[in-house]
Amino acid sequence: MVVPQPRISALGLDVGNRRIGVAGCDGLGLLATGLGVVHRRSFRQDIAALQSWIDQRQAQILVVGIPLLADGSAGSQARQVKSLMRRMRPALKLPVEYVNERLTTVQASWDLHANGINTHGQKHLIDQQAAAVILQMWLDQMWLDQRRAQPFPPPQPERDPSTSDPPSPECL
């Protein structure tokens, strides 16, 4: 029996001082893709731009990258991102989850270069790809957590599809 999977719509955000990279995922929550960037201007304009992405994608949750330090503690940049999201959350009316974004910009740059994309002078491409890396990490962890919570079903006895007889009791 195939159990339908619930639809998920999450937005990944890579929050910077000049831009916010935005990524979305497919309806099953398997694959994150960079969508674009919000060029930061004012708090009100940032909210309006993010709300537009939320409405367009029918987002249910925001996944925000937090730049933790190498020892796992929150530095000044991480505190700034959390402070901004605390201010934005009431206006955006969505739950927010945080992901350690350490080295996601490096990963994003490598991903783009591996695909033959020259990022020189195109930081917006790196920002949106970094948002995709952040969201993909969250999606992968979500699926892993779900898998751990629901162990594999017990093995079923093999049946010969050419016969319509039910399996014998010895097989069960």
N, C-alpha and C positions, 0 to 999 in steps of 0.2 A: 504494500500500500504506500502510495506517495503522499507524504504529508506536505501541504503547501507551506512555503516559508513566508514569514511575515515580511512585508515591504519595509525597507529602511531607507531613509533619506537623511544623510548626515552631511554637514559642511565642515571641511577642514580649514582652519585659519592659521596662517603664518603672520603674526602681528609684528610689524616693524615700525620705526618712527616715521617713515615716508610712505610706506605701502603696506597693505594687508593682502597677502596671497590668499586666494580662495580656491578650494577644490571641492568636488562633489563625488558621489559614488553611484554605482548602478543600483537598481532597485533591490537586488539581493544582498547588497553590502559586501560584495566580493572584490570590487576593483575601484580604486580611487583615481581620479583624473583631475589635472589642473584645469581650472575654468577661466581664471582671470585675476585681476588685482583691483583693489580699491585704493586709489591715490588719496592719501590722508590729507584732509584740508581742515576740517573742524569737526568737533564731536558730533554735531547735528548732521553734517553731511556724511560722516562715516556711518552713522546709524542708518540714514536713508539708503545709502549704497548697499550696506549689508542686508537691510530689510528687503531690498529689491532681489538680491540673490536668494534670500530665505523664501520669499514668495514664489519666485520663479521655479525653484527646486522643491518646493513644499517641504522644506527641511524640518526635521523633528528634533535635532540636536546639533550643537556646535562643538567641534573638537578643536581645541586651541593648543598650539605648541607653546611650551614653557621652556625657556633656555636655562636649564639647571646647570650649575657648575659641575666640574669633574667629580667632586666629592658627593654630588647629589643634593647639595643645598641650593637654596634660592638666592641668587644675587640680585643686584639692583634692577637689571633688565627683566628678570622673572617677576619681581615685585611690581614693576610698572605694568606688565602685561596683565597680571591678576587684578590690579587696581582698575585698569581700563575695563576689563571684562565685568568686574563688579558693578561699574557704572553703566555699562551697556546692557547687561542682562535684563533689567526690568523693562527696558524699551523694546528689546528683541523678543522677550517672552519665550525663551527656549532654555532648556537645561544646557549647561556647559560642562564638558569634561576636558581635563588637561592631559597632555602627553609630553614627555620629556623630548624636546626637539633638538637636543644636543647633536650637532653634526648633520642635521637634516639639510642645511644649505649646501654643505659639501657633497652629500649624497645626491641632491637635486642637480648640482652642477655636473657631477659625473654622469648621471642618467642622461642629461641633455647632450653632453658631449659624446656619449656612447651612441646616441641616435643621430649623430652628425649635425647637431644644432650648435651654431656659434653663438655664445651668450655674451660676447664682448659688447658692452654698451646696452645690453638688454636685461637689466636686473629684474624687470618684471617677470620674465620667463622663469628665472630662478625662484622668485617668490611664489609663483603659482605652482611650480613643481615641488617646492619645499612643502607647501600646503598639502599637496597630494601625498608626499612621503609621510607627513604627520598623520593624515587621515588613514592611509594604508596601514600604518603601525597600529592604530586604534582598531581598525576593522579586523586585522589579523589577530589581535589580542582578544577581541570580542568573540570571534569564532573559536579560538582556542579555549577560552573560558566556557563557552557554551558546550563544546565537545567534552570537556572535563566533567561538566555537570551532568551530561547525558552519556554514560558509557555505551560502548557498542552493544547492540542487542545480542542475546545468546545465539549461538549458531543453530540453524534450522537443519533438519535432516534433508539430505538430497533427495530429489524426486526426479523420476524419469519422466520428462514431458511427453513421451510417446504413449504413456499409459495414463488412464484416468483414475486408476486405483489410488486410494489414499495410502500413505506410508504405513507399513506394518507396525504394530505396537513395539516390536523389538527395536525399531529405528528411533523411537521416541524415547 
